[in-house]
Amino acid sequence: MSTLFTCPVCQSLVLEAQPYERWPPPDGVELVPPYEAQLGRPSYEVCPVCAFEFGFDDNPGGGLVPESFASYRASWESGPDSK
């Protein structure tokens, strides 16, 4: 039986890998995207529930603004028309 990890965005216990190399973050650390700067290499796994991709949605290329877990969750909870 494999270990599952909790998605930091939607809180579902569905991830097959830790979202980042150093997960969970140390207590008291205020996370700021891109998270890999603080947490190490991302898994690039896509959460099957909320579709957040660790290392992409928080660190997108092409001049896009990195999205925080909280911001992504708010958009996801608002429904498909908000993204």
All heavy atoms as an XYZ file, in Angstrom:
640
protein
N       0.847     -1.178      0.000
C       0.000      0.000      0.000
C       0.895      1.246      0.000
O       1.825      1.362      0.772
C      -0.898     -0.008      1.226
C      -1.818      1.154      1.309
S      -3.028      0.869      2.603
C      -4.157      2.124      2.181
N       0.597      2.168     -0.871
C       1.415      3.375     -0.972
C       0.893      4.474     -0.046
O      -0.280      4.524      0.288
C       1.452      3.876     -2.414
O       0.162      4.259     -2.819
N       1.803      5.352      0.336
C       1.459      6.483      1.186
C       0.883      7.594      0.316
O       1.406      7.885     -0.756
C       2.712      7.005      1.908
O       3.247      5.959      2.708
C       2.385      8.198      2.773
N      -0.187      8.198      0.768
C      -0.766      9.348      0.076
C      -0.473     10.604      0.885
O      -0.310     10.552      2.102
C      -2.274      9.174     -0.102
C      -2.714      8.044     -1.029
C      -4.232      7.942     -1.041
C      -2.181      8.235     -2.432
N      -0.427     11.725      0.176
C      -0.135     13.016      0.792
C      -1.316     13.955      0.585
O      -2.041     13.862     -0.399
C       1.138     13.608      0.184
C       2.342     12.751      0.420
C       2.695     11.760     -0.469
C       3.111     12.925      1.558
C       3.800     10.947     -0.250
C       4.216     12.123      1.800
C       4.553     11.132      0.892
N      -1.463     14.892      1.507
C      -2.557     15.860      1.456
C      -2.187     17.019      0.543
O      -1.105     17.587      0.645
C      -2.860     16.388      2.870
O      -3.217     15.281      3.694
C      -4.002     17.396      2.855
N      -3.104     17.392     -0.326
C      -2.916     18.542     -1.211
C      -3.018     19.813     -0.368
O      -4.009     20.012      0.346
C      -3.983     18.554     -2.300
S      -3.939     20.041     -3.327
N      -2.012     20.698     -0.428
C      -2.075     21.929      0.350
C      -3.101     22.932     -0.177
O      -3.414     23.904      0.499
C      -0.660     22.501      0.256
C      -0.009     21.812     -0.865
C      -0.730     20.528     -1.102
N      -3.652     22.689     -1.347
C      -4.660     23.590     -1.900
C      -6.057     23.168     -1.455
O      -6.778     23.931     -0.822
C      -4.580     23.648     -3.448
C      -5.713     24.495     -4.026
C      -3.232     24.166     -3.895
N      -6.457     21.938     -1.780
C      -7.831     21.496     -1.498
C      -7.963     20.605     -0.269
O      -9.070     20.236      0.112
C      -8.410     20.789     -2.723
S      -7.617     19.208     -3.115
N      -6.820     20.242      0.336
C      -6.780     19.422      1.548
C      -7.239     17.974      1.341
O      -7.539     17.269      2.304
C      -7.586     20.074      2.682
C      -7.122     21.474      3.046
C      -5.651     21.518      3.431
O      -5.211     20.769      4.276
N      -4.884     22.374      2.783
N      -7.297     17.517      0.089
C      -7.662     16.135     -0.195
C      -6.441     15.231     -0.035
O      -5.336     15.585     -0.452
C      -8.195     16.009     -1.625
O      -9.369     16.772     -1.777
N      -6.635     14.060      0.520
C      -5.567     13.088      0.715
C      -5.464     12.224     -0.543
O      -5.939     11.086     -0.574
C      -5.858     12.232      1.954
C      -4.789     11.238      2.384
C      -3.500     11.940      2.776
C      -5.297     10.378      3.516
N      -4.866     12.788     -1.602
C      -4.868     12.118     -2.901
C      -3.532     12.151     -3.644
O      -3.396     11.523     -4.684
C      -5.944     12.722     -3.831
C      -7.340     12.456     -3.295
C      -5.723     14.214     -4.026
N      -2.547     12.883     -3.144
C      -1.290     13.019     -3.873
C      -0.415     11.784     -3.681
O      -0.300     11.253     -2.586
C      -0.529     14.259     -3.398
C      -1.237     15.597     -3.569
C      -0.368     16.719     -3.014
C      -1.585     15.836     -5.024
N       0.213     11.347     -4.758
C       1.083     10.176     -4.709
C       2.505     10.529     -4.291
O       3.299      9.643     -3.993
C       1.078      9.478     -6.061
C      -0.290      8.897     -6.394
C      -0.327      8.177     -7.716
O       0.737      7.973     -8.344
O      -1.432      7.819     -8.140
N       2.844     11.812     -4.285
C       4.171     12.274     -3.887
C       4.023     13.526     -3.035
O       3.005     14.226     -3.103
C       5.014     12.594     -5.127
N       5.053     13.821     -2.239
C       5.064     15.095     -1.520
C       5.018     16.207     -2.557
O       5.697     16.115     -3.582
C       6.355     15.245     -0.718
C       6.523     14.264      0.377
C       7.805     14.532      1.158
O       7.800     14.284      2.324
N       8.880     14.995      0.571
N       4.284     17.272     -2.326
C       4.212     18.335     -3.326
C       5.559     19.023     -3.577
O       5.829     19.478     -4.684
C       3.188     19.314     -2.779
C       2.863     18.872     -1.402
C       3.409     17.515     -1.198
N       6.405     19.068     -2.556
C       7.745     19.672     -2.668
C       8.741     18.820     -1.901
O       8.360     18.084     -0.986
C       7.754     21.120     -2.143
C       6.832     21.995     -2.941
C       5.500     22.116     -2.590
C       7.277     22.638     -4.091
C       4.624     22.862     -3.356
C       6.409     23.388     -4.861
C       5.085     23.483     -4.496
O       4.230     24.209     -5.271
N       9.992     18.956     -2.238
C      11.068     18.175     -1.634
C      11.072     18.277     -0.105
O      11.251     17.283      0.589
C      12.387     18.680     -2.213
C      13.597     17.920     -1.814
C      14.823     18.444     -2.534
O      14.851     19.614     -2.974
O      15.765     17.670     -2.658
N      10.892     19.477      0.427
C      10.857     19.681      1.875
C       9.412     19.977      2.293
O       9.020     21.133      2.454
C      11.787     20.829      2.277
C      13.249     20.498      2.071
C      14.184     21.590      2.548
N      14.040     22.861      1.840
C      14.625     23.143      0.668
N      15.377     22.247      0.069
N      14.448     24.322      0.101
N       8.621     18.929      2.426
C       7.214     19.072      2.778
C       6.917     18.198      3.967
O       7.370     17.067      3.997
C       6.316     18.687      1.598
C       4.905     19.044      1.862
C       3.912     18.213      2.291
C       4.328     20.344      1.760
N       2.762     18.912      2.461
C       2.996     20.231      2.142
C       4.827     21.597      1.409
C       2.135     21.316      2.165
C       3.963     22.672      1.435
C       2.640     22.525      1.800
N       6.198     18.633      4.951
C       5.551     19.925      5.074
C       6.550     21.024      5.435
O       7.648     20.739      5.905
C       4.545     19.714      6.213
C       5.120     18.628      7.041
C       5.903     17.742      6.089
N       6.133     22.277      5.247
C       7.033     23.381      5.581
C       7.214     23.487      7.087
O       6.347     23.078      7.851
C       6.309     24.616      5.026
C       4.887     24.217      4.928
C       4.863     22.739      4.701
N       8.332     24.043      7.516
C       8.547     24.231      8.957
C       7.482     25.163      9.550
O       6.970     26.057      8.869
C       9.934     24.890      9.028
C      10.568     24.666      7.705
C       9.457     24.503      6.714
N       7.163     24.944     10.806
C       6.200     25.808     11.505
C       6.680     27.252     11.483
O       7.874     27.526     11.619
C       6.026     25.362     12.956
C       5.248     24.070     13.078
O       4.484     23.729     12.151
O       5.414     23.384     14.109
N       5.749     28.163     11.298
C       6.054     29.587     11.360
C       6.592     30.187     10.079
O       6.841     31.386     10.024
N       6.775     29.381      9.038
C       7.289     29.888      7.767
C       6.121     30.412      6.937
O       5.137     29.711      6.719
C       8.033     28.785      6.985
C       8.375     29.244      5.583
C       9.275     28.367      7.727
N       6.220     31.667      6.508
C       5.196     32.237      5.633
C       5.596     31.935      4.193
O       6.597     32.438      3.693
C       5.081     33.745      5.831
C       3.965     34.343      4.995
C       3.805     35.832      5.231
O       4.248     36.324      6.285
O       3.250     36.489      4.341
N       4.822     31.076      3.549
C       5.142     30.663      2.183
C       4.746     31.722      1.170
O       3.669     32.306      1.258
C       4.424     29.355      1.847
C       4.853     28.140      2.640
C       4.005     26.936      2.256
C       6.316     27.852      2.428
N       5.643     31.946      0.218
C       5.414     32.900     -0.856
C       5.802     32.229     -2.170
O       6.905     31.699     -2.284
C       6.275     34.175     -0.649
C       6.075     35.156     -1.786
C       5.967     34.822      0.689
N       4.889     32.213     -3.156
C       5.252     31.581     -4.429
C       6.300     32.404     -5.176
O       6.332     33.616     -5.012
C       3.933     31.532     -5.200
C       3.027     32.501     -4.541
C       3.528     32.712     -3.139
N       7.155     31.769     -5.921
C       7.203     30.327     -6.199
C       7.720     29.558     -4.981
O       8.742     29.900     -4.398
C       8.151     30.204     -7.383
C       9.027     31.408     -7.298
C       8.191     32.491     -6.669
N       7.005     28.509     -4.623
C       7.288     27.765     -3.402
C       8.589     26.976     -3.454
O       9.167     26.685     -2.419
C       6.117     26.840     -3.068
C       4.846     27.597     -2.798
C       3.696     27.345     -3.528
C       4.796     28.574     -1.814
C       2.525     28.042     -3.279
C       3.633     29.276     -1.554
C       2.494     29.001     -2.292
O       1.342     29.694     -2.042
N       9.060     26.634     -4.627
C      10.300     25.849     -4.699
C      11.489     26.607     -4.107
O      12.450     25.990     -3.653
C      10.589     25.383     -6.112
C      10.946     26.486     -7.079
C      11.088     25.954     -8.489
O      10.068     25.857     -9.190
O      12.219     25.632     -8.874
N      11.428     27.924     -4.079
C      12.505     28.713     -3.481
C      12.649     28.407     -1.990
O      13.742     28.453     -1.438
C      12.254     30.198     -3.692
N      11.536     28.078     -1.331
C      11.550     27.776      0.097
C      11.481     26.278      0.397
O      11.938     25.836      1.435
C      10.361     28.459      0.783
C      10.424     29.971      0.733
C       9.099     30.580      1.127
O       8.148     30.531      0.363
N       9.053     31.130      2.322
N      10.876     25.520     -0.517
C      10.576     24.116     -0.217
C      11.326     23.105     -1.068
O      11.137     21.903     -0.906
C       9.068     23.880     -0.375
C       8.180     24.742      0.510
C       6.718     24.543      0.156
C       8.432     24.427      1.977
N      12.156     23.569     -1.980
C      12.906     22.642     -2.824
C      12.122     22.192     -4.045
O      11.053     22.707     -4.349
N      12.659     21.222     -4.698
C      12.115     20.737     -5.971
C      10.642     20.322     -5.856
O      10.270     19.565     -4.961
C      12.950     19.558     -6.455
C      12.542     19.008     -7.792
C      13.400     17.861     -8.244
N      13.839     17.068     -7.091
C      15.064     16.590     -6.953
N      15.963     16.778     -7.856
N      15.378     15.885     -5.884
N       9.798     20.798     -6.767
C       8.389     20.419     -6.764
C       8.201     19.044     -7.402
O       9.043     18.566     -8.157
C       7.719     21.496     -7.608
C       8.789     21.970     -8.528
C      10.082     21.819     -7.785
N       7.062     18.432     -7.125
C       6.762     17.112     -7.681
C       6.229     17.194     -9.116
O       6.292     16.226     -9.847
C       5.713     16.405     -6.823
O       4.466     17.089     -6.901
N       5.672     18.326     -9.499
C       4.980     18.518    -10.776
C       3.760     17.610    -10.910
O       3.202     17.446    -11.983
C       5.916     18.366    -11.987
C       6.931     19.481    -12.037
C       8.226     19.278    -11.593
C       6.568     20.750    -12.461
C       9.157     20.309    -11.595
C       7.480     21.788    -12.470
C       8.771     21.561    -12.044
O       9.680     22.581    -12.042
N       3.338     17.023     -9.801
C       2.117     16.225     -9.803
C       0.919     17.171     -9.902
O       0.932     18.269     -9.352
C       2.020     15.401     -8.517
C       0.798     14.511     -8.465
C       0.767     13.592     -7.249
O       1.713     13.614     -6.433
O      -0.218     12.867     -7.119
N      -0.104     16.733    -10.589
C      -1.350     17.490    -10.695
C      -2.345     16.845     -9.735
O      -2.616     15.642     -9.828
C      -1.898     17.465    -12.136
C      -3.249     18.166    -12.211
C      -0.913     18.106    -13.097
N      -2.879     17.638     -8.831
C      -3.872     17.111     -7.896
C      -5.103     16.669     -8.690
O      -5.660     17.466     -9.461
C      -4.257     18.173     -6.872
S      -5.568     17.624     -5.753
N      -5.561     15.422     -8.507
C      -6.730     14.947     -9.252
C      -8.046     15.578     -8.811
O      -9.056     15.446     -9.496
C      -6.726     13.434     -9.010
C      -5.980     13.249     -7.746
C      -4.982     14.369     -7.677
N      -8.041     16.288     -7.692
C      -9.265     16.931     -7.210
C      -9.356     18.381     -7.673
O     -10.326     18.791     -8.295
C      -9.369     16.832     -5.668
C     -10.592     17.594     -5.157
C      -9.415     15.382     -5.231
N      -8.322     19.185     -7.405
C      -8.389     20.622     -7.710
C      -7.573     21.026     -8.945
O      -7.683     22.153     -9.414
C      -7.947     21.451     -6.512
S      -6.180     21.322     -6.114
N      -6.737     20.126     -9.447
C      -5.940     20.330    -10.664
C      -4.760     21.289    -10.495
O      -4.180     21.728    -11.482
C      -6.811     20.748    -11.839
N      -4.369     21.611     -9.272
C      -3.167     22.424     -9.050
C      -1.953     21.588     -9.423
O      -1.838     20.436     -9.007
C      -3.069     22.846     -7.580
C      -1.985     23.853     -7.305
C      -2.265     25.212     -7.366
C      -0.693     23.460     -6.980
C      -1.271     26.157     -7.097
C       0.301     24.385     -6.708
C       0.007     25.742     -6.776
N      -1.036     22.147    -10.211
C       0.202     21.448    -10.551
C       1.343     22.095     -9.779
O       1.684     23.262    -10.016
C       0.492     21.494    -12.042
C       1.748     20.720    -12.394
C       2.058     20.679    -13.874
O       1.231     21.129    -14.691
O       3.147     20.200    -14.217
N       1.949     21.327     -8.888
C       3.020     21.822     -8.029
C       4.272     22.071     -8.857
O       4.756     21.187     -9.535
C       3.271     20.833     -6.886
C       2.016     20.592     -6.104
C       1.205     19.510     -6.387
C       1.612     21.493     -5.150
C       0.014     19.324     -5.709
C       0.428     21.322     -4.469
C      -0.371     20.231     -4.750
N       4.761     23.309     -8.804
C       5.925     23.699     -9.584
C       5.556     24.380    -10.888
O       6.402     24.948    -11.557
N       4.284     24.356    -11.243
C       3.830     25.053    -12.451
C       2.888     26.190    -12.084
O       3.142     27.337    -12.417
C       3.139     24.103    -13.428
C       2.616     24.815    -14.651
C       3.479     25.201    -15.662
C       1.276     25.140    -14.762
C       3.009     25.896    -16.773
C       0.801     25.826    -15.860
C       1.668     26.206    -16.870
N       1.790     25.875    -11.413
C       0.815     26.925    -11.086
C       1.391     27.964    -10.123
O       0.992     29.120    -10.156
C      -0.467     26.325    -10.509
C      -1.285     25.622    -11.575
O      -1.440     26.200    -12.674
O      -1.745     24.491    -11.334
N       2.332     27.570     -9.290
C       2.949     28.512     -8.360
C       4.221     29.138     -8.937
O       4.813     30.004     -8.331
C       3.269     27.826     -7.032
C       4.257     26.692     -7.193
O       4.020     25.817     -8.041
O       5.262     26.660     -6.467
N       4.627     28.712    -10.125
C       5.854     29.223    -10.734
C       5.725     29.200    -12.261
O       6.555     28.594    -12.943
C       7.048     28.380    -10.285
C       8.370     29.015    -10.641
O       8.442     30.187    -10.975
N       9.423     28.239    -10.580
N       4.680     29.819    -12.807
C       4.477     29.743    -14.250
C       5.466     30.606    -15.022
O       5.926     31.631    -14.536
C       3.052     30.251    -14.437
C       2.853     31.181    -13.296
C       3.654     30.596    -12.154
N       5.775     30.187    -16.207
C       6.633     30.976    -17.081
C       5.816     31.940    -17.913
O       4.613     32.108    -17.707
N       6.462     32.586    -18.853
C       5.744     33.463    -19.774
C       5.237     34.746    -19.163
O       4.296     35.340    -19.681
N       5.818     35.176    -18.046
C       5.409     36.442    -17.470
C       4.130     36.400    -16.661
O       3.621     37.437    -16.249
N       3.566     35.212    -16.430
C       2.369     35.109    -15.611
C       2.719     35.282    -14.141
O       3.840     35.031    -13.728
C       1.689     33.754    -15.829
C       1.223     33.469    -17.255
C       0.710     32.040    -17.352
C       0.160     34.450    -17.680
N       1.767     35.673    -13.352
C       1.977     35.865    -11.924
C       1.849     34.509    -11.216
O       0.874     33.795    -11.438
C       0.934     36.851    -11.352
C       1.067     36.975     -9.845
C       1.072     38.205    -12.025
N       2.835     34.135    -10.387
C       2.723     32.883     -9.634
C       1.484     32.913     -8.744
O       1.171     33.939     -8.138
C       3.987     32.845     -8.788
C       4.932     33.774     -9.450
C       4.085     34.824    -10.106
N       0.780     31.794     -8.666
C      -0.447     31.739     -7.885
C      -0.195     31.046     -6.546
O       0.410     29.983     -6.501
C      -1.544     31.010     -8.659
C      -2.887     31.134     -8.024
C      -4.031     31.135     -9.001
O      -3.880     30.628    -10.118
O      -5.089     31.647     -8.619
N      -0.687     31.637     -5.469
C      -0.540     31.038     -4.144
C      -1.581     29.932     -3.972
O      -2.566     29.862     -4.697
C      -0.735     32.095     -3.054
O      -2.091     32.502     -3.003
N      -1.344     29.079     -2.976
C      -2.324     28.040     -2.672
C      -3.684     28.663     -2.375
O      -4.713     28.205     -2.856
C      -1.887     27.203     -1.461
C      -0.619     26.424     -1.661
C       0.233     26.219     -0.592
C      -0.268     25.875     -2.880
C       1.395     25.476     -0.735
C       0.894     25.136     -3.036
C       1.722     24.941     -1.957
N      -3.699     29.724     -1.563
C      -4.956     30.364     -1.160
C      -5.687     30.988     -2.349
O      -6.905     30.852     -2.478
C      -4.692     31.416     -0.092
N      -4.952     31.655     -3.216
C      -5.561     32.279     -4.384
C      -6.139     31.224     -5.323
O      -7.260     31.362     -5.822
C      -4.519     33.125     -5.124
O      -5.018     33.583     -6.348
N      -5.386     30.163     -5.557
C      -5.867     29.093     -6.432
C      -7.105     28.436     -5.833
O      -8.077     28.178     -6.530
C      -4.761     28.053     -6.652
C      -5.112     27.041     -7.711
C      -4.673     27.207     -9.019
C      -5.882     25.929     -7.418
C      -4.996     26.290    -10.003
C      -6.215     25.008     -8.381
C      -5.766     25.187     -9.680
O      -6.099     24.276    -10.646
N      -7.076     28.186     -4.515
C      -8.217     27.549     -3.858
C      -9.472     28.417     -3.987
O     -10.555     27.923     -4.273
C      -7.923     27.265     -2.393
C      -9.096     26.563     -1.716
C      -8.856     26.279     -0.238
N     -10.028     25.675      0.338
C     -10.179     24.384      0.554
N      -9.214     23.552      0.254
N     -11.292     23.928      1.083
N      -9.323     29.716     -3.800
C     -10.472     30.628     -3.911
C     -11.070     30.579     -5.317
O     -12.290     30.527     -5.479
C     -10.062     32.047     -3.555
N     -10.214     30.567     -6.332
C     -10.702     30.475     -7.712
C     -11.362     29.126     -7.971
O     -12.410     29.046     -8.594
C      -9.550     30.661     -8.700
O      -9.025     31.961     -8.605
N     -10.748     28.066     -7.477
C     -11.271     26.707     -7.666
C     -12.642     26.563     -6.994
O     -13.574     25.998     -7.577
C     -10.263     25.711     -7.099
C     -10.723     24.289     -7.063
C     -10.957     23.475     -8.143
C     -11.002     23.510     -5.898
N     -11.351     22.230     -7.702
C     -11.382     22.241     -6.330
C     -10.933     23.774     -4.539
C     -11.719     21.210     -5.444
C     -11.263     22.764     -3.658
C     -11.654     21.496     -4.113
N     -12.778     27.091     -5.780
C     -14.053     27.015     -5.068
C     -15.147     27.838     -5.746
O     -16.318     27.532     -5.616
C     -13.881     27.471     -3.621
C     -13.129     26.468     -2.773
C     -12.893     26.946     -1.357
O     -12.826     28.166     -1.125
O     -12.774     26.076     -0.473
N     -14.753     28.886     -6.470
C     -15.720     29.738     -7.156
C     -16.297     29.073     -8.401
O     -17.295     29.538     -8.937
C     -15.075     31.058     -7.556
O     -14.698     31.772     -6.411
N     -15.639     28.062     -8.883
C     -16.142     27.326    -10.040
C     -15.310     27.545    -11.291
O     -14.402     28.379    -11.305
N     -15.631     26.794    -12.346
C     -14.818     26.784    -13.565
C     -14.771     28.116    -14.322
O     -13.810     28.381    -15.022
C     -15.441     25.694    -14.418
C     -16.828     25.538    -13.894
C     -16.760     25.913    -12.440
N     -15.744     28.944    -14.166
C     -15.769     30.210    -14.894
C     -14.830     31.260    -14.291
O     -14.574     32.287    -14.892
C     -17.191     30.787    -14.945
C     -18.113     29.909    -15.774
O     -17.608     29.190    -16.675
O     -19.321     29.930    -15.520
N     -14.314     30.991    -13.087
C     -13.465     31.982    -12.429
C     -12.001     31.852    -12.799
O     -11.226     32.733    -12.540
C     -13.616     31.873    -10.911
O     -13.125     30.622    -10.465
N     -11.578     30.764    -13.413
C     -10.172     30.557    -13.768
C      -9.932     30.939    -15.200
O     -10.742     30.922    -16.021
C      -9.749     29.114    -13.553
C      -9.675     28.841    -12.073
C      -8.534     28.032    -11.623
C      -7.186     28.482    -11.680
N      -6.439     29.330    -10.993
